[in-house]
Amino acid sequence: MTWIDHEGNVLYDNQYDAKKMDNHANRKEFKEALTDGKGESTRYSSTLTTKSLYLAQRLDNGTVIRLSVTQHSLLLLYIRMFQPFALIIILAITLSIWVARYTAKRIVAPLNDLDLDQPLKNEAYDEISPLLRRIDHHQKALSKQEALLNQKKEEFDTIISKIKEGIILLDAKCQVISINDAAQQLFQTDQTCLGKNILKLTMDFSFNKWLKSGLDGQKQERIIHFDKESYKVLIRPILFEGNVTGLVILLFDVTEQLQNEQLRHEFTANVSHELKTPLHVISGYSEMLASGMVSSEDTPHFAGKIYKESKRMVQLVEDIIKLSHLDEIDQVPMETLDVYAIAKNVLDSLSTKASQRQIRLHLTGQSTMMFGDPALIHSILYNICDNAITYNRDKGSVEVTITSNKKDVFLAIKDTGLGIPKEEQNRIFERFYRVDKSRSKKVGGTGLGLSIVKHALKLHNATIQVQSQENIGTQMLLTFHK
């Protein structure tokens, strides 16, 4: 409310200092009030976005009373209300977040503390009891399955660890899943190779090609060589629902098998050669006798040649049969025998042959009992002593010494013969092998005697050692278990 005199000066204002207010003589509502007794006007403020309504009334004394009302725009109201509303909203959101987190924490805390290994021992909400019972049921089922799988794995590992053949299991990426002891020794590795690619264990590049063929579903069978040993490699794909999910690699030691095959080939060739020579001699002399080219005086000589070669053939065939028999058997019936008596019998049977070259035979020892096959023991001693006489020097000697202890029996056969070169001592037990081929041809023999000795000793689980010096002599040391 504003009180204005007739000149427009402000006498009083209930909101502002009247002295500081401008003259209102030019205001529309004031002018209308002076002339008409009453005036009104409306003014807008674009800066304040407000509308002011004025109503003026002239008094009897000529002064004017003016009333004013200010109306604010909605925009200004919104602007003025924004800050408190924003503050309220921020506080509400902050409070809601805090309350939500606090509430969630209190709700989730018992769930976080659940012992899933023992679900039924948890003290939580009743609402989750059915869930805990199901978890306990599945937990027990999984534990049983895990225990069963571990048991099967232990059984599998135990089985394959005892197998002498190498076994390797690979996944579809050729990474090692399982490998037994035999394969570890073969590839010079250990359990640290699990999870690694198999190609890191071998430098054989052809192995990679075999593995690719195996992953394509093709069975592979190859021979691989490790130093002096040979192994047959079998690669078999593991199929699941028609897809290859891995490979099984089996490694079989075929070193002895390949060596035996080679020996059989050599043996066949040697037999053919050994039989062909006396057959040619017999055929030649027989042809001369049949054609009448031999005089009556020379007939006994030619007949003797034929008899000698035929006897050699018979001996060769008998030795081959004996050796083949020894190859086929793994054990022989054994009995308690006196090895001293057998040795004496052998030397007696060879005494005539030895006396022809004035070779002295001597047996040292006493009656010694052991377990063995009498015929094979006789064959062993006969072949060794026969060689000791055959390859001895005239007026030489052959000494047989028998000793024993609580467990073993020892036989030493020593001669004063030509001796065996060191580089050939490991080969004298090979079939048809002769150290001095020219001398062997003169003295005869089949070249199978020491091979028979080797096989007969093997059947007795016995050993033989050769000690020899050229031009001094040879000593054979035999060890038998009682």
C-alpha positions in Angstrom: 0.0 0.0 0.0 1.3 3.4 -1.0 0.0 6.9 0.1 0.7 9.6 -2.5 0.0 13.4 -2.2 -1.6 15.4 -5.1 1.8 16.2 -6.6 2.8 12.5 -6.9 5.2 12.4 -3.9 5.1 9.2 -1.9 4.1 9.9 1.7 4.1 6.3 2.9 4.7 2.8 1.7 4.4 -0.4 3.7 7.2 -2.2 1.9 9.8 0.4 0.9 11.3 3.7 2.3 9.0 6.5 1.0 11.8 9.0 0.8 13.7 6.9 -1.6 10.9 6.2 -3.9 10.4 8.0 -7.3 7.6 10.5 -8.0 4.4 8.8 -9.0 2.8 11.7 -10.8 3.2 10.0 -14.2 1.7 6.7 -13.2 -1.5 5.9 -15.0 -3.4 4.7 -12.0 -2.5 8.0 -10.1 -3.6 10.2 -12.9 -6.9 8.4 -13.3 -7.5 8.6 -9.6 -6.9 12.4 -9.5 -9.3 13.0 -12.4 -11.9 10.3 -12.0 -11.5 9.5 -8.3 -10.4 6.0 -9.1 -7.7 4.5 -11.3 -6.1 1.1 -12.1 -3.3 -0.2 -14.3 -1.3 -3.4 -15.0 2.5 -3.5 -15.6 4.8 -6.4 -16.7 8.4 -7.0 -15.8 10.2 -9.2 -18.4 13.2 -9.5 -16.3 11.4 -10.7 -13.2 8.7 -12.5 -15.3 6.0 -10.9 -13.0 2.7 -9.0 -13.5 1.8 -6.1 -11.1 -1.8 -4.9 -10.6 -2.4 -1.4 -9.3 -5.6 0.1 -7.9 -5.7 3.9 -6.8 -8.4 5.8 -4.9 -8.5 9.6 -4.3 -9.2 10.7 -0.8 -11.3 13.7 0.3 -8.1 15.6 1.2 -6.8 15.2 -2.4 -4.2 12.5 -1.6 -4.3 9.1 -3.3 -4.2 5.6 -1.7 -2.8 2.9 -4.0 -2.9 -0.8 -3.6 -0.7 -3.2 -5.6 -0.5 -6.9 -6.1 2.3 -8.8 -7.8 1.6 -12.1 -9.6 4.6 -14.3 -10.4 4.8 -16.5 -13.6 4.7 -20.3 -13.5 8.3 -20.4 -14.8 9.5 -18.3 -11.9 7.6 -20.5 -9.5 9.2 -23.5 -11.0 12.6 -21.9 -10.8 12.2 -21.0 -7.2 10.8 -24.5 -6.4 13.6 -26.3 -8.3 16.4 -26.1 -5.8 14.4 -27.3 -2.8 12.8 -30.0 -4.9 16.2 -31.1 -6.3 17.6 -31.1 -2.8 14.7 -33.2 -1.6 15.0 -35.6 -4.5 18.8 -36.0 -4.0 18.3 -36.6 -0.3 15.6 -39.1 -1.0 17.6 -41.0 -3.6 20.7 -41.0 -1.3 18.6 -42.3 1.6 16.9 -44.9 -0.6 20.2 -46.2 -1.8 21.6 -46.4 1.7 18.4 -48.1 2.9 18.4 -50.5 0.0 22.1 -51.4 0.5 21.6 -51.8 4.2 18.5 -53.9 3.7 20.1 -56.0 1.0 23.2 -56.6 3.1 21.1 -57.8 6.0 19.1 -60.0 3.7 22.1 -61.4 1.8 24.4 -61.8 4.8 22.9 -65.1 5.9 23.0 -66.3 2.3 26.7 -65.4 2.0 27.5 -67.3 5.1 25.8 -70.5 3.8 28.1 -73.6 4.0 27.2 -75.3 0.7 29.3 -78.4 1.7 26.8 -79.0 4.5 23.6 -77.2 3.4 21.3 -78.6 6.1 23.4 -77.3 8.9 22.8 -73.7 7.9 20.6 -71.4 10.0 18.9 -69.2 7.4 15.5 -68.2 6.2 12.8 -70.8 6.3 11.9 -69.8 2.7 15.2 -71.2 1.4 15.0 -74.5 3.2 13.7 -76.4 0.1 16.6 -74.9 -1.9 19.1 -76.1 0.7 17.6 -79.6 0.7 17.9 -79.8 -3.1 21.5 -78.5 -2.8 22.3 -81.1 -0.2 20.8 -83.8 -2.5 22.8 -82.7 -5.5 25.9 -82.3 -3.3 25.7 -85.9 -2.2 25.0 -87.1 -5.7 28.0 -85.2 -7.0 30.2 -86.5 -4.2 29.2 -90.0 -5.0 30.0 -89.4 -8.7 33.3 -87.8 -7.9 34.3 -90.6 -5.6 33.3 -93.1 -8.3 35.2 -91.3 -10.9 38.3 -91.0 -8.7 38.1 -94.7 -7.9 37.8 -95.6 -11.6 40.7 -93.2 -12.4 42.9 -94.8 -9.7 42.0 -98.3 -11.0 42.8 -97.2 -14.6 46.1 -95.6 -13.5 47.0 -98.7 -11.5 46.2 -101.0 -14.4 48.1 -99.1 -17.1 51.0 -98.5 -14.8 51.5 -102.2 -14.5 51.3 -102.8 -18.2 54.8 -103.2 -19.7 53.6 -101.7 -23.1 53.5 -98.0 -23.4 50.0 -96.4 -23.3 49.3 -92.7 -24.0 45.9 -91.0 -24.1 45.5 -87.8 -26.1 42.7 -85.3 -26.4 41.5 -83.8 -29.7 44.4 -81.3 -29.6 47.0 -84.1 -29.1 47.6 -83.0 -25.6 48.6 -85.7 -23.1 45.7 -86.8 -20.8 47.4 -89.9 -19.4 50.7 -91.7 -19.8 51.9 -94.9 -18.0 55.3 -95.6 -16.6 56.5 -97.6 -19.6 55.7 -94.7 -22.0 57.3 -92.2 -19.6 60.6 -94.2 -19.6 60.4 -94.5 -23.4 60.0 -90.8 -24.0 62.2 -89.9 -21.0 59.6 -87.8 -19.3 57.3 -87.9 -16.2 53.8 -86.7 -15.1 54.8 -83.1 -15.9 54.1 -83.8 -19.5 50.3 -84.0 -18.8 48.5 -81.2 -20.7 51.4 -80.7 -23.1 51.4 -81.6 -26.8 52.8 -85.1 -27.6 55.0 -83.7 -30.3 57.1 -82.0 -27.5 58.1 -85.5 -26.4 59.5 -86.7 -29.7 61.6 -85.3 -32.5 60.2 -87.8 -35.0 58.4 -85.5 -37.5 56.6 -88.4 -39.1 54.8 -88.8 -35.8 52.8 -85.6 -36.5 51.6 -87.1 -39.8 50.4 -90.2 -38.1 48.5 -88.2 -35.5 46.7 -86.1 -38.1 45.6 -89.3 -39.8 44.4 -90.7 -36.5 42.4 -87.5 -35.9 40.9 -88.0 -39.3 39.6 -91.4 -38.0 42.2 -93.6 -39.6 43.9 -96.4 -37.7 47.7 -96.2 -37.8 50.3 -98.9 -37.3 54.0 -98.0 -37.7 57.4 -98.9 -36.5 59.4 -96.3 -34.5 63.0 -96.5 -33.3 64.4 -95.4 -30.0 68.2 -95.8 -30.0 68.7 -99.5 -30.5 65.2 -100.5 -29.6 62.3 -100.8 -32.1 58.6 -100.3 -31.1 55.4 -100.9 -33.0 53.1 -97.9 -32.6 49.4 -98.4 -32.8 47.3 -95.2 -33.0 43.5 -95.6 -32.6 40.9 -92.8 -32.7 38.5 -92.4 -29.8 35.0 -91.8 -31.2 32.0 -90.2 -29.4 28.8 -89.8 -31.3 30.7 -90.2 -34.6 33.3 -87.5 -33.8 37.0 -88.1 -32.9 37.5 -86.8 -29.4 41.0 -88.1 -28.8 43.6 -90.8 -29.6 45.0 -93.9 -27.9 48.6 -94.7 -28.6 50.0 -98.1 -27.8 53.7 -98.9 -28.0 54.9 -102.5 -28.2 58.6 -103.5 -27.9 59.3 -105.5 -31.1 63.1 -105.3 -30.9 63.5 -108.9 -30.1 60.8 -109.9 -32.6 62.6 -108.0 -35.4 65.9 -109.4 -34.3 64.5 -112.9 -34.3 63.1 -112.4 -37.8 66.5 -111.2 -38.9 68.1 -114.2 -37.3 65.7 -116.5 -38.9 66.5 -115.1 -42.3 70.2 -115.4 -41.6 69.7 -118.9 -40.1 67.8 -120.0 -43.3 70.6 -118.6 -45.5 73.3 -120.3 -43.3 71.5 -123.6 -43.3 71.2 -123.5 -47.0 74.9 -122.8 -47.4 76.0 -125.3 -44.8 73.9 -128.1 -46.4 74.8 -127.2 -49.9 78.6 -127.7 -49.4 78.5 -131.4 -48.2 75.7 -132.1 -50.7 77.9 -130.9 -53.5 80.8 -133.0 -52.2 78.6 -136.1 -51.9 77.0 -135.5 -55.3 80.4 -135.1 -57.0 82.1 -138.2 -55.5 78.9 -140.2 -56.1 78.8 -139.2 -59.7 82.5 -140.2 -60.1 81.8 -143.6 -58.6 78.7 -144.1 -60.6 80.4 -143.2 -63.9 83.3 -145.6 -63.2 85.9 -142.9 -63.2 87.3 -144.1 -59.9 89.7 -147.1 -59.7 89.0 -149.9 -57.4 92.0 -148.8 -55.3 90.6 -145.3 -54.8 87.0 -146.4 -54.1 87.4 -146.7 -50.3 88.9 -143.2 -50.2 86.0 -141.7 -52.1 83.5 -143.7 -50.0 85.1 -142.4 -46.9 84.7 -138.8 -48.2 81.1 -139.4 -48.9 80.6 -141.0 -45.4 82.3 -138.0 -43.7 80.2 -135.4 -45.5 77.0 -137.4 -44.9 77.9 -137.7 -41.2 78.5 -133.9 -41.1 75.0 -133.4 -42.7 73.4 -135.7 -40.1 75.1 -133.8 -37.3 74.0 -130.5 -38.8 70.4 -131.6 -39.1 70.4 -133.0 -35.5 71.8 -129.7 -34.2 69.2 -127.7 -36.1 66.4 -129.9 -34.7 67.8 -129.6 -31.2 68.1 -125.8 -31.5 64.6 -125.5 -32.9 63.3 -127.5 -30.0 65.0 -125.2 -27.5 63.6 -122.2 -29.3 60.1 -123.5 -28.9 60.1 -124.4 -25.2 60.1 -122.1 -22.2 60.9 -124.7 -19.6 62.1 -128.3 -19.2 61.4 -130.9 -16.6 64.2 -130.8 -14.1 65.5 -133.2 -11.4 68.3 -133.5 -8.9 71.6 -134.5 -10.6 75.3 -134.8 -10.0 77.1 -132.4 -12.2 80.5 -133.8 -11.3 79.4 -137.3 -12.6 78.1 -135.7 -15.9 81.3 -133.8 -16.4 83.3 -137.0 -15.8 81.2 -138.8 -18.4 81.7 -136.0 -20.9 85.5 -136.0 -20.6 85.5 -139.8 -20.8 83.6 -139.7 -24.1 86.0 -137.1 -25.5 89.2 -138.8 -24.3 89.9 -140.6 -27.6 89.6 -137.3 -29.5 91.9 -135.6 -27.1 94.5 -138.4 -27.0 94.9 -138.2 -30.8 96.5 -134.7 -30.3 98.0 -135.5 -26.9 95.7 -133.0 -25.2 95.4 -133.6 -21.4 91.9 -133.6 -19.8 91.7 -132.9 -16.1 88.6 -132.7 -13.8 88.8 -131.0 -10.4 86.1 -131.1 -7.8 83.8 -133.6 -6.1 80.3 -134.9 -6.3 78.0 -131.8 -6.5 74.2 -132.0 -6.6 72.1 -129.4 -8.4 68.7 -129.1 -10.0 68.5 -129.4 -13.8 67.9 -131.4 -17.0 70.6 -134.1 -17.3 70.5 -134.2 -21.1 70.9 -130.5 -21.5 73.6 -130.2 -18.8 75.5 -133.0 -20.7 75.0 -131.1 -24.0 76.3 -127.9 -22.5 79.5 -129.4 -21.1 80.0 -131.6 -24.2 79.8 -128.7 -26.6 82.1 -126.4 -24.6 84.7 -129.2 -23.9 84.5 -130.4 -27.5 85.3 -126.8 -28.7 88.1 -126.6 -26.1 89.7 -129.7 -27.7 89.0 -128.8 -31.3 90.5 -125.3 -31.1 93.4 -126.3 -28.7 97.0 -126.7 -29.6 98.7 -130.1 -29.8 99.9 -131.3 -26.3 97.7 -128.7 -24.7 95.2 -129.2 -21.9 91.6 -128.8 -20.9 90.8 -128.3 -17.2 87.3 -128.6 -15.8 86.8 -127.3 -12.2 83.6 -127.6 -10.2 82.9 -125.6 -7.0 79.8 -124.6 -5.1 78.3 -122.6 -2.2 75.0 -122.8 -0.5 73.1 -121.2 -3.5 75.1 -121.8 -6.6 77.3 -124.2 -8.6 80.2 -122.9 -10.6 81.9 -124.7 -13.5 85.1 -123.4 -15.1 86.3 -124.9 -18.4 89.8 -123.7 -19.2 91.9 -124.6 -22.3 95.3 -123.6 -23.7 94.0 -123.0 -27.2 94.2 -120.2 -29.8 92.0 -117.8 -27.8 89.2 -115.6 -29.0 89.8 -112.0 -30.1 88.1 -109.5 -27.7 86.0 -107.9 -30.4 84.5 -111.3 -31.3 83.8 -112.7 -27.9 80.2 -111.4 -27.9 79.4 -113.1 -31.2 80.5 -116.6 -30.5 77.0 -117.6 -29.4 75.5 -116.6 -32.7 74.3 -119.4 -35.0 76.9 -120.6 -37.5 79.3 -118.0 -36.3 83.0 -119.0 -36.4 86.0 -117.1 -35.2 88.5 -118.7 -37.6 86.5 -119.8 -40.7 89.4 -121.4 -42.5 90.4 -123.5 -39.4 86.7 -124.4 -38.7 86.4 -125.7 -42.2 89.3 -128.0 -41.7 88.2 -129.4 -38.3 84.5 -129.6 -39.2 81.6 -128.8 -36.9 78.2 -127.2 -37.5 78.7 -123.8 -35.9 75.7 -124.4 -33.7 77.3 -125.8 -30.6 77.6 -122.6 -28.6 74.1 -121.5 -29.7 72.7 -124.7 -28.2 74.8 -123.9 -25.0 73.3 -120.4 -24.8 69.7 -121.6 -25.1 70.2 -124.5 -22.7 71.7 -122.2 -20.1 68.7 -119.8 -20.5 66.3 -122.6 -19.7 68.3 -123.2 -16.5 68.4 -119.5 -15.7 72.2 -119.9 -15.7 74.9 -117.5 -16.9 78.1 -117.8 -18.8 81.2 -115.6 -18.9 84.0 -115.7 -21.4 87.5 -114.9 -20.5 90.0 -115.3 -23.4 93.4 -114.1 -24.6 94.7 -114.8 -28.1 97.4 -117.5 -28.2 97.0 -118.1 -24.5 93.7 -119.8 -24.1 90.0 -119.4 -23.1 88.1 -120.0 -19.9 84.3 -120.4 -19.8 82.7 -119.7 -16.4 79.2 -121.2 -15.8 77.0 -120.4 -12.9 73.9 -122.5 -12.0 71.4 -122.1 -9.2 71.0 -125.1 -7.0 
